[in-house]
Amino acid sequence: MTTTTEPAAPPRRLIDAKAAGTLLGCSWRTVLRLADAGKIPWGIKLGALRRWDASELDAFIAGGCKAPRQSRKGVAS
């Protein structure tokens, strides 16, 4: 009997708001504000912690820093 195994996906490198701020050139608090406003990727919630995938942020920067979604704040329903 032969078994085939698929290659494992590379592990995701998750970074905190401080490291994301260093990558984006702003403070950690600004990273949280931008994510809440939908201007940068939201990130991943792990309990009370929010982390960002470093490769996702790299792709965001390489793509011209275009907002991934529109903020719903101030939108009339």
N, C-alpha and C positions, 0 to 999 in steps of 0.2 A: 504494500500500500504506500503510495506516495502522497505526501502532503505539500501543498504549496502555500507559502506565506507571502503576503504582500509586504513590500517594504514599509516600515513604520514611517509615519509622517514626521518631519522634523519637529522638535518641541517648540512651542511658542515661547518667545521671550517676552514676558510681561513686565512692564515698567510702571513705576508709581508716578504720581503727578509731578513730583520734583524732577525726576528724570525726563518726563515728557516735556516739562517746561524748559529744561536745558536743551533738549532737542529742537524745540520750537522757538527758543529765544525769548521766553517770557517767564513769569513767576508761576509757581505751582497753583496759586489761587486763581490766576488768569486762566490756566488750563481748565480748572473746574468750571469757571464762568463760561468759557468758550464752549465747553462740552454741553453744559446746561442749555446754552443758547442754540445749540445745533450747528455751530460753526466749525467744529472739529469732530472727529469720530467720538461717539459716546463712551466707548471703552467697555470693560467687562466688570460687572459687580461680583465680588466675592464676599458675601456677607455684607459687612459695613464698608469694605474696602473697594476702591475703584482702581482698576489697572488697565493699561493700554497695551495692545500688541505692538511691539516696536516695528515690525514689518508693515503693519497697517498704517502707522504714522509716517514711516518712510515713503510709502506709496502715496499717502495724502500730500506730503511735501512735494514729491516728484510730479504729482498731477496738478500742481499749481495752487494748492491750498484752497480748492473749491469746497464750499460747504456741502457736507454729505446729505443734509436734510434741512428743511426749513423749520425754524422755531415756531411753535404754536402760541407763543406768548403774544398777546395783543390781537389775536385773530378773533373776529366776531363769529359766533356760531349761529 
